[in-house]
Protein backbone atom coordinates (compact mmCIF):
# COMPACT_ATOMS: atom_id res chain seq x y z
CA UNK A 1 0.00 0.00 0.00
CA UNK A 2 1.06 3.56 -0.73
CA UNK A 3 0.10 6.24 1.75
CA UNK A 4 -0.16 9.83 0.54
CA UNK A 5 0.18 12.20 3.48
CA UNK A 6 -1.58 15.49 2.84
CA UNK A 7 -4.89 16.09 1.05
CA UNK A 8 -4.24 19.43 -0.59
CA UNK A 9 -4.08 19.66 -4.38
CA UNK A 10 -0.63 18.01 -4.44
CA UNK A 11 -1.74 15.05 -2.34
CA UNK A 12 -5.08 14.39 -4.03
CA UNK A 13 -3.46 14.63 -7.49
CA UNK A 14 -0.75 12.15 -6.43
CA UNK A 15 -3.37 9.79 -5.00
CA UNK A 16 -5.41 10.06 -8.20
CA UNK A 17 -2.55 9.09 -10.51
CA UNK A 18 -1.25 6.33 -8.24
CA UNK A 19 -4.72 4.81 -8.05
CA UNK A 20 -5.08 5.17 -11.81
CA UNK A 21 -1.83 3.19 -12.15
CA UNK A 22 -3.39 0.32 -10.21
CA UNK A 23 -1.83 0.94 -6.80
CA UNK A 24 -3.59 0.49 -3.48
CA UNK A 25 -3.63 4.02 -2.08
CA UNK A 26 -4.62 5.55 1.24
CA UNK A 27 -4.95 9.32 1.56
CA UNK A 28 -4.18 10.57 5.08
CA UNK A 29 -4.81 14.07 6.39
CA UNK A 30 -5.37 15.68 9.76
CA UNK A 31 -8.70 17.02 8.51
CA UNK A 32 -11.69 14.92 7.54
CA UNK A 33 -12.13 16.90 4.29
CA UNK A 34 -9.65 17.55 1.46
CA UNK A 35 -8.13 21.00 0.94
CA UNK A 36 -8.53 22.18 4.52
CA UNK A 37 -5.26 24.17 4.39
CA UNK A 38 -3.55 26.38 1.83
CA UNK A 39 -5.10 24.64 -1.18
CA UNK A 40 -8.62 25.36 0.03
CA UNK A 41 -7.82 29.05 0.34
CA UNK A 42 -6.36 29.27 -3.17
CA UNK A 43 -8.00 31.12 -6.00
CA UNK A 44 -7.08 28.11 -8.18
CA UNK A 45 -6.21 30.29 -11.16
CA UNK A 46 -4.79 28.14 -13.94
CA UNK A 47 -2.87 30.19 -16.49
CA UNK A 48 0.53 30.28 -18.24
CA UNK A 49 3.58 32.09 -16.90
CA UNK A 50 4.77 35.16 -18.78
CA UNK A 51 8.35 36.35 -18.89
CA UNK A 52 11.59 36.23 -20.85
CA UNK A 53 11.71 32.46 -21.18
CA UNK A 54 13.91 30.07 -19.24
CA UNK A 55 13.44 26.69 -17.55
CA UNK A 56 10.88 27.79 -14.95
CA UNK A 57 8.62 29.43 -17.52
CA UNK A 58 8.93 26.43 -19.82
CA UNK A 59 8.08 23.98 -17.05
CA UNK A 60 5.18 26.12 -15.83
CA UNK A 61 3.69 26.33 -19.29
CA UNK A 62 4.08 22.60 -19.86
CA UNK A 63 2.25 22.09 -16.58
CA UNK A 64 -0.45 24.56 -17.64
CA UNK A 65 -1.01 22.74 -20.93
CA UNK A 66 -1.50 19.49 -19.01
CA UNK A 67 -3.56 20.97 -16.18
CA UNK A 68 -6.19 22.73 -18.29
CA UNK A 69 -7.02 19.51 -20.14
CA UNK A 70 -6.89 17.49 -16.92
CA UNK A 71 -9.43 19.72 -15.15
CA UNK A 72 -11.68 19.97 -18.19
CA UNK A 73 -11.86 16.20 -18.31
CA UNK A 74 -12.07 15.29 -14.63
CA UNK A 75 -13.62 18.34 -12.98
CA UNK A 76 -15.56 20.16 -15.72
CA UNK A 77 -18.12 21.36 -13.16
CA UNK A 78 -15.42 23.05 -11.09
CA UNK A 79 -13.06 24.51 -13.73
CA UNK A 80 -14.08 27.57 -15.73
CA UNK A 81 -11.95 28.27 -18.79
CA UNK A 82 -13.25 31.79 -19.42
CA UNK A 83 -9.78 33.07 -20.26
CA UNK A 84 -7.28 35.10 -18.22
CA UNK A 85 -5.97 38.57 -19.10
CA UNK A 86 -2.44 39.24 -17.83
CA UNK A 87 -2.08 42.97 -17.13
CA UNK A 88 1.18 44.91 -16.55
CA UNK A 89 1.69 45.74 -12.87
CA UNK A 90 2.98 49.26 -13.58
CA UNK A 91 4.42 51.38 -16.44
CA UNK A 92 7.83 49.70 -16.08
CA UNK A 93 6.21 46.27 -16.38
CA UNK A 94 4.28 47.49 -19.44
CA UNK A 95 7.60 48.11 -21.18
CA UNK A 96 8.78 44.61 -20.24
CA UNK A 97 5.68 43.08 -21.82
CA UNK A 98 7.22 43.86 -25.22
CA UNK A 99 10.09 41.50 -24.48
CA UNK A 100 7.78 38.87 -22.97
CA UNK A 101 5.66 38.39 -26.07
CA UNK A 102 8.15 36.20 -27.92
CA UNK A 103 7.98 33.63 -25.14
CA UNK A 104 4.20 33.60 -24.67
CA UNK A 105 2.23 30.39 -24.43
CA UNK A 106 0.02 29.96 -27.49
CA UNK A 107 -2.75 30.64 -28.27
CA UNK A 108 -2.92 34.16 -26.87
CA UNK A 109 -4.26 37.55 -27.95
CA UNK A 110 -2.67 40.98 -27.54
CA UNK A 111 -5.32 43.28 -26.05
CA UNK A 112 -5.27 47.07 -26.10
CA UNK A 113 -6.98 49.52 -23.73
CA UNK A 114 -10.19 49.51 -25.79
CA UNK A 115 -10.50 45.74 -25.57
CA UNK A 116 -9.84 45.88 -21.82
CA UNK A 117 -12.62 48.47 -21.39
CA UNK A 118 -15.03 46.14 -23.18
CA UNK A 119 -14.28 43.58 -20.47
CA UNK A 120 -15.18 46.07 -17.73
CA UNK A 121 -11.68 47.36 -16.89
CA UNK A 122 -10.52 50.97 -16.77
CA UNK A 123 -7.09 52.62 -16.89
CA UNK A 124 -5.67 49.34 -18.14
CA UNK A 125 -3.27 49.47 -21.13
CA UNK A 126 -4.28 46.01 -22.26
CA UNK A 127 -2.17 42.90 -21.91
CA UNK A 128 -1.98 39.27 -22.96
CA UNK A 129 -5.21 37.29 -23.04
CA UNK A 130 -4.95 33.51 -22.77
CA UNK A 131 -8.30 32.04 -23.89
CA UNK A 132 -7.64 28.53 -22.58
CA UNK A 133 -6.84 29.71 -19.05
CA UNK A 134 -9.31 30.08 -16.22
CA UNK A 135 -10.00 29.41 -12.58
CA UNK A 136 -11.48 26.64 -10.51
CA UNK A 137 -13.31 25.96 -7.30
CA UNK A 138 -10.31 24.86 -5.26
CA UNK A 139 -12.15 22.78 -2.69
CA UNK A 140 -14.48 21.16 -5.20
CA UNK A 141 -11.56 20.16 -7.44
CA UNK A 142 -9.78 18.56 -4.48
CA UNK A 143 -12.95 16.83 -3.27
CA UNK A 144 -13.60 15.41 -6.74
CA UNK A 145 -10.05 14.06 -7.15
CA UNK A 146 -10.14 12.51 -3.68
CA UNK A 147 -13.58 10.99 -4.10
CA UNK A 148 -12.43 7.61 -5.37
CA UNK A 149 -9.52 7.18 -2.93
CA UNK A 150 -9.84 5.66 0.57
CA UNK A 151 -9.13 8.31 3.22
CA UNK A 152 -8.16 8.33 6.87
CA UNK A 153 -8.25 11.29 9.20
CA UNK A 154 -5.20 11.32 11.47
CA UNK A 155 -2.82 13.92 12.84
CA UNK A 156 0.54 12.30 12.10
CA UNK A 157 3.00 13.19 14.84
CA UNK A 158 5.97 11.03 13.92
CA UNK A 159 7.36 8.91 11.07
CA UNK A 160 9.40 5.77 11.63
CA UNK A 161 11.11 3.42 9.20
CA UNK A 162 10.96 -0.14 10.52
CA UNK A 163 12.26 -3.04 8.45
CA UNK A 164 10.47 -2.66 5.10
CA UNK A 165 7.65 -0.42 6.28
CA UNK A 166 6.92 3.19 7.10
CA UNK A 167 5.01 3.71 10.30
CA UNK A 168 2.88 6.82 10.67
CA UNK A 169 2.25 7.45 14.35
CA UNK A 170 -0.77 9.40 15.50
CA UNK A 171 -2.04 10.23 19.00
CA UNK A 172 -3.85 6.92 19.40
CA UNK A 173 -3.14 4.86 16.30
CA UNK A 174 -0.61 4.13 13.63
CA UNK A 175 -0.67 3.32 9.93
CA UNK A 176 1.75 1.05 8.08
CA UNK A 177 2.78 1.70 4.50
CA UNK A 178 5.15 0.06 2.06
CA UNK A 179 5.70 3.40 0.39
CA UNK A 180 4.95 6.94 1.50
CA UNK A 181 4.42 10.21 -0.40
CA UNK A 182 4.84 13.40 1.62
CA UNK A 183 2.56 16.12 0.25
CA UNK A 184 2.44 18.16 3.43
CA UNK A 185 3.26 21.57 1.97
CA UNK A 186 5.09 24.07 4.13
CA UNK A 187 4.64 21.86 7.21
CA UNK A 188 7.59 19.60 6.51
CA UNK A 189 8.89 18.99 10.04
CA UNK A 190 8.37 15.22 10.20
CA UNK A 191 11.85 14.61 8.75
CA UNK A 192 15.05 16.59 8.27
CA UNK A 193 14.24 18.30 4.96
CA UNK A 194 16.31 21.45 5.48
CA UNK A 195 18.15 21.00 2.21
CA UNK A 196 14.94 21.70 0.28
CA UNK A 197 14.56 25.19 1.72
CA UNK A 198 10.77 24.82 1.90
CA UNK A 199 9.15 28.04 3.08
CA UNK A 200 5.63 29.30 3.52
CA UNK A 201 4.02 31.74 1.11
CA UNK A 202 0.86 33.25 2.57
CA UNK A 203 -2.16 33.84 0.38
CA UNK A 204 -5.54 35.50 0.93
CA UNK A 205 -8.75 35.27 -1.05
CA UNK A 206 -12.16 36.85 -0.74
CA UNK A 207 -15.39 35.72 -2.37
CA UNK A 208 -17.70 38.64 -3.12
CA UNK A 209 -21.29 39.05 -4.22
CA UNK A 210 -21.76 41.49 -7.09
CA UNK A 211 -24.38 42.40 -9.66
CA UNK A 212 -21.68 43.18 -12.21
CA UNK A 213 -20.74 40.75 -14.95
CA UNK A 214 -17.06 39.94 -15.46
CA UNK A 215 -16.70 37.78 -18.59
CA UNK A 216 -13.03 36.89 -18.00
CA UNK A 217 -10.52 36.50 -15.20
CA UNK A 218 -7.58 38.88 -14.92
CA UNK A 219 -4.24 38.94 -13.16
CA UNK A 220 -2.11 41.94 -12.30
CA UNK A 221 -0.36 41.76 -8.90
CA UNK A 222 -3.63 40.26 -7.70
CA UNK A 223 -6.25 38.10 -9.39
CA UNK A 224 -9.93 38.73 -10.06
CA UNK A 225 -12.07 35.90 -11.39
CA UNK A 226 -14.83 35.93 -13.95
CA UNK A 227 -18.28 36.14 -12.36
CA UNK A 228 -20.57 33.17 -11.85
CA UNK A 229 -23.98 33.29 -10.24
CA UNK A 230 -23.32 36.79 -8.94
CA UNK A 231 -20.02 35.90 -7.31
CA UNK A 232 -16.36 36.73 -7.97
CA UNK A 233 -13.04 35.82 -6.33
CA UNK A 234 -10.35 38.33 -5.44
CA UNK A 235 -7.00 37.05 -4.21
CA UNK A 236 -3.21 37.03 -4.19
CA UNK A 237 -0.28 35.00 -2.90
CA UNK A 238 2.57 37.29 -1.93
CA UNK A 239 3.21 37.58 1.82
CA UNK A 240 6.44 35.86 2.90
CA UNK A 241 6.32 36.95 6.53
CA UNK A 242 6.39 34.13 9.14
CA UNK A 243 3.64 36.06 10.93
CA UNK A 244 1.30 37.05 8.08
CA UNK A 245 -1.60 37.91 10.35
CA UNK A 246 0.44 40.74 11.88
CA UNK A 247 1.33 42.02 8.44
CA UNK A 248 -2.31 42.26 7.36
CA UNK A 249 -3.42 43.53 10.79
CA UNK A 250 -6.67 41.61 10.62
CA UNK A 251 -7.60 42.92 7.16
CA UNK A 252 -6.00 40.51 4.68
CA UNK A 253 -8.11 41.75 1.77
CA UNK A 254 -7.83 45.51 2.28
CA UNK A 255 -4.94 46.06 -0.15
CA UNK A 256 -6.50 43.75 -2.75
CA UNK A 257 -9.81 45.58 -2.60
CA UNK A 258 -8.03 48.91 -3.08
CA UNK A 259 -6.08 47.60 -6.08
CA UNK A 260 -9.19 46.13 -7.69
CA UNK A 261 -11.06 49.42 -7.24
CA UNK A 262 -8.35 51.19 -9.25
CA UNK A 263 -9.14 49.26 -12.42
CA UNK A 264 -12.82 48.34 -12.20
CA UNK A 265 -16.05 49.27 -10.47
CA UNK A 266 -16.19 47.39 -7.17
CA UNK A 267 -18.76 49.66 -5.52
CA UNK A 268 -21.30 46.89 -5.05
CA UNK A 269 -18.83 44.19 -4.00
CA UNK A 270 -20.05 42.58 -0.77
CA UNK A 271 -17.65 40.26 1.02
CA UNK A 272 -19.18 36.83 1.57
CA UNK A 273 -16.24 34.80 2.83
CA UNK A 274 -12.54 35.20 3.53
CA UNK A 275 -9.97 32.44 2.99
CA UNK A 276 -6.33 32.53 4.11
CA UNK A 277 -3.68 29.84 3.92
CA UNK A 278 -0.02 29.01 3.52
CA UNK A 279 1.41 27.60 0.30
CA UNK A 280 4.91 26.16 0.08
CA UNK A 281 7.81 27.18 -2.11
CA UNK A 282 11.29 25.72 -2.59
CA UNK A 283 14.59 27.54 -2.54
CA UNK A 284 14.76 27.86 -6.34
CA UNK A 285 10.97 28.12 -6.90
CA UNK A 286 10.79 24.86 -8.87
CA UNK A 287 8.56 22.04 -7.60
CA UNK A 288 10.20 19.33 -5.50
CA UNK A 289 9.22 15.89 -6.78
CA UNK A 290 10.91 12.57 -6.10
CA UNK A 291 12.93 10.57 -3.56
CA UNK A 292 14.13 11.95 -0.22
CA UNK A 293 17.75 12.12 0.92
CA UNK A 294 18.52 10.74 4.38
CA UNK A 295 20.31 13.87 5.62
CA UNK A 296 21.28 12.66 9.14
CA UNK A 297 22.77 9.49 7.72
CA UNK A 298 24.66 11.38 5.02
CA UNK A 299 26.20 13.72 7.58
CA UNK A 300 27.01 10.87 9.93
CA UNK A 301 28.55 8.47 7.40
CA UNK A 302 30.19 11.05 5.13
CA UNK A 303 31.09 14.08 7.27
CA UNK A 304 33.56 15.31 4.64
CA UNK A 305 30.70 16.33 2.34
CA UNK A 306 30.42 19.62 4.24
CA UNK A 307 33.98 20.39 3.11
CA UNK A 308 33.33 19.65 -0.55
CA UNK A 309 33.79 15.86 -0.76
CA UNK A 310 31.52 14.02 -3.19
CA UNK A 311 29.86 10.75 -2.25
CA UNK A 312 26.87 8.78 -3.50
CA UNK A 313 23.59 10.10 -2.14
CA UNK A 314 21.66 7.99 0.33
CA UNK A 315 17.89 8.02 -0.07
CA UNK A 316 15.21 6.73 2.25
CA UNK A 317 13.62 3.53 1.02
CA UNK A 318 10.09 3.96 -0.28
CA UNK A 319 9.78 7.68 0.54
CA UNK A 320 8.85 10.41 -1.94
CA UNK A 321 8.04 14.13 -2.01
CA UNK A 322 5.54 16.25 -3.87
CA UNK A 323 6.06 19.77 -2.59
CA UNK A 324 7.17 23.32 -3.36
CA UNK A 325 4.37 24.14 -5.81
CA UNK A 326 4.20 27.75 -4.58
CA UNK A 327 1.37 30.01 -5.64
CA UNK A 328 0.80 27.91 -8.77
CA UNK A 329 -0.29 24.73 -7.04
CA UNK A 330 -3.28 24.11 -9.28
CA UNK A 331 -1.11 24.62 -12.36
CA UNK A 332 1.73 22.34 -11.28
CA UNK A 333 -0.02 19.59 -9.32
CA UNK A 334 -1.50 17.40 -12.10
CA UNK A 335 1.66 17.09 -14.21
CA UNK A 336 4.00 16.79 -11.21
CA UNK A 337 1.73 14.11 -9.70
CA UNK A 338 1.69 12.12 -12.93
CA UNK A 339 5.49 12.31 -13.19
CA UNK A 340 5.83 11.09 -9.61
CA UNK A 341 3.35 8.26 -10.12
CA UNK A 342 5.22 7.10 -13.23
CA UNK A 343 8.50 7.23 -11.30
CA UNK A 344 7.10 5.20 -8.40
CA UNK A 345 5.21 2.62 -10.44
CA UNK A 346 7.36 2.27 -13.56
CA UNK A 347 10.74 3.63 -12.55
CA UNK A 348 10.45 6.48 -15.05
CA UNK A 349 13.24 9.04 -14.80
CA UNK A 350 12.32 12.34 -13.20
CA UNK A 351 12.92 15.68 -14.87
CA UNK A 352 16.13 17.03 -13.26
CA UNK A 353 14.47 20.44 -12.88
CA UNK A 354 12.11 19.01 -10.26
CA UNK A 355 14.27 16.28 -8.70
CA UNK A 356 14.92 17.03 -4.99
CA UNK A 357 18.58 15.99 -5.29
CA UNK A 358 19.36 19.25 -7.13
CA UNK A 359 19.09 21.18 -3.88
CA UNK A 360 21.29 19.04 -1.66
CA UNK A 361 24.86 19.91 -2.62
CA UNK A 362 24.44 23.68 -2.48
CA UNK A 363 22.78 23.35 0.91
CA UNK A 364 25.41 21.05 2.40
CA UNK A 365 28.21 23.42 1.38
CA UNK A 366 26.52 26.20 3.36
CA UNK A 367 26.13 23.90 6.35
CA UNK A 368 29.86 23.16 6.40
CA UNK A 369 31.25 26.15 8.33
CA UNK A 370 28.35 26.08 10.79
CA UNK A 371 28.25 22.40 11.62
CA UNK A 372 30.58 22.66 14.59
CA UNK A 373 28.03 24.98 16.19
CA UNK A 374 25.34 22.35 15.89
CA UNK A 375 23.56 23.77 12.88
CA UNK A 376 24.23 20.69 10.80
CA UNK A 377 23.17 18.19 13.40
N, C-alpha and C positions, 0 to 999 in steps of 0.2 A: 504494500500500500504506500502511496505517496500522500503525505500531508502537506497542504499549502497553508502556511500560517499568515493570516492577514486577508481580510475580505474587502479591501478597497479595489479599485479598478485593476491594479496590477495582479492581485491575488485571484480575483474571479476570472480574469482573462487567462491566467496560467492554468487554473483548474479546468476551465472550458477546453483548452487545447489538449491538456493531458488526458482528460476524459475522452475527448474525440479520438485520441490515439489509442484508446483501448485500455488505459490504465485505471486501476482502482484508486479513486481520489477521495480524500476527506478535506474539507475546507474548515479551518479552525479560526475563530475570531473571538475576542473578548465580548463582543456585542452579539445579540441574537439576530441582528439584521445586517445585511451587507452595507458597505459605504457609510459607516457610522462616524468616520473620521474625516480626514482631509478630502477624500474623494467625494463624499456626500456634499461637501460645501463648495465643490468646484462648479464653475460655470459650464464645464464640459464643452468648450468651444473647440472645434476640430477644423483646423485650417493650416495651410502651408506656412513655412517660415520664409520671411523675406530677408534679403541681405546681399552681400557681395560674394556669395558662394562659399565653398569650403566644406569639410567633412560633416560638420554638425548640421548645416543647412541641407546637405544632400541626404543625410540619414533621416532628418525630420520630415523631409518631403517624401521620401520613400515610405516612411511610417504613415504619413497622411494618406497617400494613395491607397495603402492597404486598409487603413482604419475606416475611411469613408465607405468603402464597399462592404467591409465587415459589418458596420452598424446598419447600413441599409438592408442587408440581408437578415441579420439576426435580431435587430431591435428597431425595425422600421417605425414602430409606434412611438419611439422615444428619441429618434434622431431626425432633425429637421434641416435638410440641406437647402436652405433658402439663400445661400451665398453669404460671403463675408467680405466687407470692404475694409482694406487696410489703409489707414489714414496717417499721414505724417504727424509726428508728435509736436513739431514746432517748425519754424522756417528753416532752420539748419537741417532738420531731418527731411524736409521737402526737397532740398538740394540733393541729398543723398539718394532719394528715390530714383533719380536719373541713373545712378550707377547700379541700383538694385535690379532694374528691369531686365537686364540680360540674363539674370539668374532666376527669374520668376518661374514658379511651377506653372504648367500649362494644363488646361486653358485658363486664361485670365483676361480681363478687360481693363484698359486704362480709362478711368473716369476723370472728368473735369468738374469744376465747381457747379456747373449747371446740372449735370447728372446727379451730383450729390444732393442738390436742393430738391430734385424730384423725389429723392428717397427720404425727404424730411429733415435734412441736415442743413445747417447754416454756417457761414464763415469757415467752410471746409474747402480746401483747394482741389479736392478730388482724391485719387489714390488708386490702388490696385484692387479690383473686384475679382474674387475667386468664386465662380458660380457653383462649384461642387462642394464648397465648404459649408459649415453650418454649426449648429450647437445641439446638445442633447440634454435630456433629463438625467442628470448624473446618477441619482439613486435608482431610477427605473432601469437604466442600462445595467447597473451592477446587479440589481435584483433579478433581471432577466437572465443574465449570464450565469448567475449562481443557482438558478432554479432547478437545474437538473443534476446538481452535485450534492451529495450528502454533506451536512454541516454539523458542527459541534460548537457550542458556546463554551469557551474556557479562557480564563485569564492565565496565560502561560507565564510562569514565574522563573523557570529555569530549564535549560536544555542540557541533556546528558547523552554522550555517545557510549553505548554499552554493547560490546561484542559487535554484532552486525545490525544494530538497531539504534534509532534515535528515540530518546525518551523525552516527552514534553510534560513537564511537571506543573500541575496547577495546585490550587489551595487544597483540594480534596481528592484529586484524581490525577491520573496520568494517561497519556496516549503513546502508543508505540508506532513507529513508522520505519519502513525500510529506507525510504528517501524523504527528504524534507526540503521544501522551498520556502525561503524566508521572503515574504512580501510585506514587511512590517513598516515600510516607509521610514520616516525620520526617527522612529523609536527602534533603534537597532542595538540596544544594550544587552541583548541576550548572549552575545559573543563579542570577542575582541575584533571589531571591524574598523578600527581607527584608520587603517590605511586607505579606506574608501573615501574618507572625508565627507561622509553624509551629514548634511545640515538641513535644518528646517527652513521652509520658505512659506511665510504666512499669507493666506489669501482670505479675502472677504467677498461676499456676494449678497445682494439684496434682490428679492423678488417684489415687483411693484405692480399694482393695478393701474391701468391707464385706459382712457378711451381712444387714445391715438393709435394709429396703425403704422407699424414699422415693418416694411416688407422684407428687409434684409437685416443681418447682424453686422456690426462694425467693431473694429478694434483700433484704438489709438494707443494711449498708455493706460487704458481701461477698456472693457468690453461691454457692449450693449447688444442684447439679443433682438432678433425679430420678435414681433408680438404674436401671441397665440391666446385666444380666448380672453382678451383683455389683460394680458399679463406679459411683462418683460423682465429680463434679468440684467442686472448691472453688477459688474465685478472686476476684480483685479487680483493678481498674485505678485506682490512686490516686497513686502516687509520682511527684512532679514533679521530683525531684532529678536533676541531670545525672550524678550518680554513684550510681545506685540500688543497686548491689551493696554499697557502703559503708553505705548506710542500712539494708539488711536484714542486714548482717553475716554473710552466708553462709546465712541462714535465712529465705528470702523467704516461707515459708508459716507461720512460727511464730505471727504475730499472727492470721492467718486461722483456724488450727487452734484457737487459744484462744477466738476469737469464736464459732466454730461449736459448741464444747463448752459454751458458755453456754446454748444454746437447744435442743440435741438431744444424744442419746447418740452420741458419736464414739469410744467406748472400743475398738471393734474396727477402727477405720480403720487401714489399712496403706498407707503411701505407695508407689505404684507408679512414678510418673514426675512430674518437676517440669518446668514450662514457664515461661519468662520471656521477655518481649519488649517492645519499645517501640512504642506507637501514636503517632499524630500528632494534634495539635489546633491549631486556628487561634486567632487572637487573640480572636475573639468567640464561639468554640465552635460556630459553624455550619460545615457542610462548605464546601469550596472547589472549585467546579466550573465550568470554562469556560476562556476564552482567557487568555493570559498577557501582562502588560504588559512591554514592553521598558524596564526601569528605567534602565539606563545611557544609552540613547538619549534618554529623556525628560529626564533631568537634564542631558544635554549640549546638547540642542537647545532646551530650555525651562527654563533655570536659575531663572527667576523663580517657578516653581511652589513652590519652598521658602519663598517669601515671601508666598504666598497667591494668586498668579496662576492663572487657570484656562486650560486649553488642552486641545484634543482628546487623548484617550489614544492612545498608539501601542502596538499589540499585535504580537507576533511572528506571522508568517505560519505557519499550519498547526500551531500548538502549543497544547495544552490541558492542563488540570489536573484531577485527581480526587484530592482530598487532604482532610486535616483532619477525618476521620470520628471521631476521638477513641475513647473506650471503647465506642462503639456502632457499630463498623464493620460488623457483620453485620446491623444494623438499617438503616443508611443506604445501604450499597453498592448494592443492587439498584435502588432508585428513582433515586439519583443517577447511576448508570451509564446507566440508560435515558434520563434527561434529557439527559445529555451526548451519547449516541449520536444522539438526535433532533436536537440542536443541530448536530452535525458533519455528519450526513447529509442533514438536511432544512432546516437553518437555523432550527429552532424556537427561540423566545425562551427564555432561561434565567430561572428564578425569581430575582428580585433578591436574595433572602435568601441564595442560595448563590453568586452571581456574584462572582468574585475582585475585580472592579473596586471593590466596596464598601469594600475595605480600603486602597486606595491613598492617597486624599486625606488621611485622618487620619494615616497613616504619614509622608507627605512633609512635612506641617506640622511633625512632630516632628524630622525630619531637618534642617529649615532652620537652626536656630541652631548645629548641630553640623557643618555641612558644611565649613566652613572648616578644621576640624580633621581632615578626611579621612574622617569617618564616612559621609558621603553618597557617597563615590566608589566 
